[in-house]
Amino acid sequence: MPKYVIERTIPNAGNFSAEELQAIARKSCRVLDTLGPSIQWVQSFVTQDKIYCTYIAPNAEIIREHARLGGFPAETVVEVRAIFDPTTAR
């Protein structure tokens, strides 16, 4: 199944407390439960004004639906074409 990276612009996201991030995660999981097992949230990375998320899903449309239902921004949704890391050099 394809993997996607989602870019979400959220001003001051880097200043969110652990409780605020927990609330966002809970809301995301509730929406995922309604969408069914075909979409999976893998992880998210928080920077100062953006959150980058990785998802496994059959298509970008279901990720956009997750964003719409959750009230999350999703300016960019792109499919991952390859993954590599330092072990690729060996």
Biotite code that builds the C-alpha atoms (Angstrom):
import biotite.structure as struc

atoms = struc.array([
    struc.Atom([0.000, 0.000, 0.000], chain_id="A", res_id=1, res_name="MET", atom_name="CA", element="C"),
    struc.Atom([1.342, 3.501, -0.784], chain_id="A", res_id=2, res_name="PRO", atom_name="CA", element="C"),
    struc.Atom([2.913, 5.709, 1.851], chain_id="A", res_id=3, res_name="LYS", atom_name="CA", element="C"),
    struc.Atom([2.256, 9.461, 1.884], chain_id="A", res_id=4, res_name="TYR", atom_name="CA", element="C"),
    struc.Atom([3.788, 12.544, 3.469], chain_id="A", res_id=5, res_name="VAL", atom_name="CA", element="C"),
    struc.Atom([1.394, 15.298, 4.492], chain_id="A", res_id=6, res_name="ILE", atom_name="CA", element="C"),
    struc.Atom([2.472, 18.885, 5.158], chain_id="A", res_id=7, res_name="GLU", atom_name="CA", element="C"),
    struc.Atom([0.263, 20.803, 7.578], chain_id="A", res_id=8, res_name="ARG", atom_name="CA", element="C"),
    struc.Atom([0.857, 24.481, 8.276], chain_id="A", res_id=9, res_name="THR", atom_name="CA", element="C"),
    struc.Atom([-0.021, 25.140, 11.908], chain_id="A", res_id=10, res_name="ILE", atom_name="CA", element="C"),
    struc.Atom([1.435, 28.369, 13.310], chain_id="A", res_id=11, res_name="PRO", atom_name="CA", element="C"),
    struc.Atom([3.388, 27.863, 16.540], chain_id="A", res_id=12, res_name="ASN", atom_name="CA", element="C"),
    struc.Atom([3.002, 24.067, 16.397], chain_id="A", res_id=13, res_name="ALA", atom_name="CA", element="C"),
    struc.Atom([6.492, 23.817, 17.865], chain_id="A", res_id=14, res_name="GLY", atom_name="CA", element="C"),
    struc.Atom([5.182, 25.422, 21.042], chain_id="A", res_id=15, res_name="ASN", atom_name="CA", element="C"),
    struc.Atom([2.328, 22.955, 21.578], chain_id="A", res_id=16, res_name="PHE", atom_name="CA", element="C"),
    struc.Atom([2.336, 21.255, 24.950], chain_id="A", res_id=17, res_name="SER", atom_name="CA", element="C"),
    struc.Atom([2.302, 17.488, 25.370], chain_id="A", res_id=18, res_name="ALA", atom_name="CA", element="C"),
    struc.Atom([-1.381, 17.780, 26.289], chain_id="A", res_id=19, res_name="GLU", atom_name="CA", element="C"),
    struc.Atom([-2.183, 19.704, 23.108], chain_id="A", res_id=20, res_name="GLU", atom_name="CA", element="C"),
    struc.Atom([-0.383, 17.130, 20.963], chain_id="A", res_id=21, res_name="LEU", atom_name="CA", element="C"),
    struc.Atom([-2.228, 14.369, 22.797], chain_id="A", res_id=22, res_name="GLN", atom_name="CA", element="C"),
    struc.Atom([-5.572, 16.051, 22.046], chain_id="A", res_id=23, res_name="ALA", atom_name="CA", element="C"),
    struc.Atom([-4.664, 16.312, 18.348], chain_id="A", res_id=24, res_name="ILE", atom_name="CA", element="C"),
    struc.Atom([-3.616, 12.651, 18.301], chain_id="A", res_id=25, res_name="ALA", atom_name="CA", element="C"),
    struc.Atom([-6.851, 11.552, 19.961], chain_id="A", res_id=26, res_name="ARG", atom_name="CA", element="C"),
    struc.Atom([-8.945, 13.499, 17.462], chain_id="A", res_id=27, res_name="LYS", atom_name="CA", element="C"),
    struc.Atom([-6.964, 12.045, 14.566], chain_id="A", res_id=28, res_name="SER", atom_name="CA", element="C"),
    struc.Atom([-7.429, 8.504, 15.893], chain_id="A", res_id=29, res_name="CYS", atom_name="CA", element="C"),
    struc.Atom([-11.187, 9.017, 16.299], chain_id="A", res_id=30, res_name="ARG", atom_name="CA", element="C"),
    struc.Atom([-11.439, 10.089, 12.661], chain_id="A", res_id=31, res_name="VAL", atom_name="CA", element="C"),
    struc.Atom([-9.263, 7.162, 11.568], chain_id="A", res_id=32, res_name="LEU", atom_name="CA", element="C"),
    struc.Atom([-11.612, 4.802, 13.397], chain_id="A", res_id=33, res_name="ASP", atom_name="CA", element="C"),
    struc.Atom([-14.540, 6.133, 11.360], chain_id="A", res_id=34, res_name="THR", atom_name="CA", element="C"),
    struc.Atom([-12.643, 5.764, 8.065], chain_id="A", res_id=35, res_name="LEU", atom_name="CA", element="C"),
    struc.Atom([-11.759, 2.134, 8.660], chain_id="A", res_id=36, res_name="GLY", atom_name="CA", element="C"),
    struc.Atom([-8.616, 0.046, 8.440], chain_id="A", res_id=37, res_name="PRO", atom_name="CA", element="C"),
    struc.Atom([-7.459, 1.095, 4.974], chain_id="A", res_id=38, res_name="SER", atom_name="CA", element="C"),
    struc.Atom([-5.737, 4.235, 6.310], chain_id="A", res_id=39, res_name="ILE", atom_name="CA", element="C"),
    struc.Atom([-2.988, 4.164, 8.920], chain_id="A", res_id=40, res_name="GLN", atom_name="CA", element="C"),
    struc.Atom([-1.195, 7.047, 10.601], chain_id="A", res_id=41, res_name="TRP", atom_name="CA", element="C"),
    struc.Atom([2.482, 6.162, 10.983], chain_id="A", res_id=42, res_name="VAL", atom_name="CA", element="C"),
    struc.Atom([4.017, 9.189, 12.714], chain_id="A", res_id=43, res_name="GLN", atom_name="CA", element="C"),
    struc.Atom([4.286, 12.958, 12.735], chain_id="A", res_id=44, res_name="SER", atom_name="CA", element="C"),
    struc.Atom([7.141, 15.431, 13.002], chain_id="A", res_id=45, res_name="PHE", atom_name="CA", element="C"),
    struc.Atom([6.580, 18.851, 14.570], chain_id="A", res_id=46, res_name="VAL", atom_name="CA", element="C"),
    struc.Atom([8.580, 21.897, 13.501], chain_id="A", res_id=47, res_name="THR", atom_name="CA", element="C"),
    struc.Atom([7.962, 25.486, 14.539], chain_id="A", res_id=48, res_name="GLN", atom_name="CA", element="C"),
    struc.Atom([5.087, 26.196, 12.153], chain_id="A", res_id=49, res_name="ASP", atom_name="CA", element="C"),
    struc.Atom([4.374, 22.890, 10.440], chain_id="A", res_id=50, res_name="LYS", atom_name="CA", element="C"),
    struc.Atom([3.559, 19.287, 11.178], chain_id="A", res_id=51, res_name="ILE", atom_name="CA", element="C"),
    struc.Atom([4.702, 16.628, 8.712], chain_id="A", res_id=52, res_name="TYR", atom_name="CA", element="C"),
    struc.Atom([2.843, 13.325, 8.915], chain_id="A", res_id=53, res_name="CYS", atom_name="CA", element="C"),
    struc.Atom([3.351, 9.962, 7.294], chain_id="A", res_id=54, res_name="THR", atom_name="CA", element="C"),
    struc.Atom([0.390, 7.763, 6.450], chain_id="A", res_id=55, res_name="TYR", atom_name="CA", element="C"),
    struc.Atom([-0.177, 4.474, 4.701], chain_id="A", res_id=56, res_name="ILE", atom_name="CA", element="C"),
    struc.Atom([-3.334, 4.623, 2.591], chain_id="A", res_id=57, res_name="ALA", atom_name="CA", element="C"),
    struc.Atom([-4.760, 3.376, -0.691], chain_id="A", res_id=58, res_name="PRO", atom_name="CA", element="C"),
    struc.Atom([-4.905, 6.902, -2.138], chain_id="A", res_id=59, res_name="ASN", atom_name="CA", element="C"),
    struc.Atom([-4.488, 10.588, -1.361], chain_id="A", res_id=60, res_name="ALA", atom_name="CA", element="C"),
    struc.Atom([-8.243, 11.185, -1.369], chain_id="A", res_id=61, res_name="GLU", atom_name="CA", element="C"),
    struc.Atom([-8.804, 9.261, 1.877], chain_id="A", res_id=62, res_name="ILE", atom_name="CA", element="C"),
    struc.Atom([-6.027, 11.270, 3.523], chain_id="A", res_id=63, res_name="ILE", atom_name="CA", element="C"),
    struc.Atom([-7.713, 14.493, 2.436], chain_id="A", res_id=64, res_name="ARG", atom_name="CA", element="C"),
    struc.Atom([-11.007, 13.140, 3.810], chain_id="A", res_id=65, res_name="GLU", atom_name="CA", element="C"),
    struc.Atom([-9.286, 12.458, 7.138], chain_id="A", res_id=66, res_name="HIS", atom_name="CA", element="C"),
    struc.Atom([-8.040, 16.055, 7.159], chain_id="A", res_id=67, res_name="ALA", atom_name="CA", element="C"),
    struc.Atom([-11.496, 17.397, 6.293], chain_id="A", res_id=68, res_name="ARG", atom_name="CA", element="C"),
    struc.Atom([-13.298, 15.348, 8.941], chain_id="A", res_id=69, res_name="LEU", atom_name="CA", element="C"),
    struc.Atom([-10.707, 16.187, 11.593], chain_id="A", res_id=70, res_name="GLY", atom_name="CA", element="C"),
    struc.Atom([-10.462, 19.856, 10.730], chain_id="A", res_id=71, res_name="GLY", atom_name="CA", element="C"),
    struc.Atom([-6.738, 19.468, 10.056], chain_id="A", res_id=72, res_name="PHE", atom_name="CA", element="C"),
    struc.Atom([-4.951, 21.421, 7.338], chain_id="A", res_id=73, res_name="PRO", atom_name="CA", element="C"),
    struc.Atom([-3.358, 19.324, 4.600], chain_id="A", res_id=74, res_name="ALA", atom_name="CA", element="C"),
    struc.Atom([-1.793, 21.697, 2.109], chain_id="A", res_id=75, res_name="GLU", atom_name="CA", element="C"),
    struc.Atom([0.403, 19.068, 0.533], chain_id="A", res_id=76, res_name="THR", atom_name="CA", element="C"),
    struc.Atom([-0.226, 15.331, 0.218], chain_id="A", res_id=77, res_name="VAL", atom_name="CA", element="C"),
    struc.Atom([2.469, 13.507, -1.746], chain_id="A", res_id=78, res_name="VAL", atom_name="CA", element="C"),
    struc.Atom([3.111, 9.843, -2.387], chain_id="A", res_id=79, res_name="GLU", atom_name="CA", element="C"),
    struc.Atom([6.490, 8.511, -1.277], chain_id="A", res_id=80, res_name="VAL", atom_name="CA", element="C"),
    struc.Atom([8.296, 6.991, -4.262], chain_id="A", res_id=81, res_name="ARG", atom_name="CA", element="C"),
    struc.Atom([11.301, 5.564, -2.415], chain_id="A", res_id=82, res_name="ALA", atom_name="CA", element="C"),
    struc.Atom([12.820, 5.406, 1.052], chain_id="A", res_id=83, res_name="ILE", atom_name="CA", element="C"),
    struc.Atom([16.543, 5.354, 1.732], chain_id="A", res_id=84, res_name="PHE", atom_name="CA", element="C"),
    struc.Atom([18.890, 5.888, 4.646], chain_id="A", res_id=85, res_name="ASP", atom_name="CA", element="C"),
    struc.Atom([22.592, 5.522, 5.468], chain_id="A", res_id=86, res_name="PRO", atom_name="CA", element="C"),
    struc.Atom([22.418, 1.750, 5.061], chain_id="A", res_id=87, res_name="THR", atom_name="CA", element="C"),
    struc.Atom([21.582, 2.309, 1.381], chain_id="A", res_id=88, res_name="THR", atom_name="CA", element="C"),
    struc.Atom([25.195, 3.403, 0.865], chain_id="A", res_id=89, res_name="ALA", atom_name="CA", element="C"),
    struc.Atom([26.540, 0.007, 1.924], chain_id="A", res_id=90, res_name="ARG", atom_name="CA", element="C"),
])
